[in-house]
Amino acid sequence: MNNNTEWHLANVWESVCDATPDSPAVRYNDISLSWRAYDDRAARLAQIFVVAKLKTGAKIAIYSHNRNEYLEAQYAVH
């Protein structure tokens, strides 16, 4: 990346999802989700934030155990 490019976690996530959509993104106990499925779940949560009219800079608290939903929420925020 050059100095004029902003780096965002969402860009990295999308790049991996585009490159390997059917590869496992997460495995938790007996759950395995592909990058495509994981991205869809995070996108649905992000849409909830949009519908709730949250603005850039809004504060969002995530209360979660160490589970795949925590990462989905982190990505949805970005």
Steps between C-alpha positions, in 0.01 A plus 500: 500500500618847430474784751181636337300183561298465818510157656179358645427162654194482275724517190707206619188299588344568157823407321520164676129437446528578128809283457378195695120523544445129563800441728436469873519837672421381849463177688347505844412174673294319234429816295691574180418805288641591162628851432189565290264390781699691759496813283123467449440475876715807570329692219158429650616637834651805330164560332337509843742779595406689182126460565559622857657812340830464683750755375875478454657539842202354687597288797403134490560257786552134427444268794595151395687191595790389282281382212461551128220755553752736658701517177182541295405798714850647471487476123143634481610811689775565246 
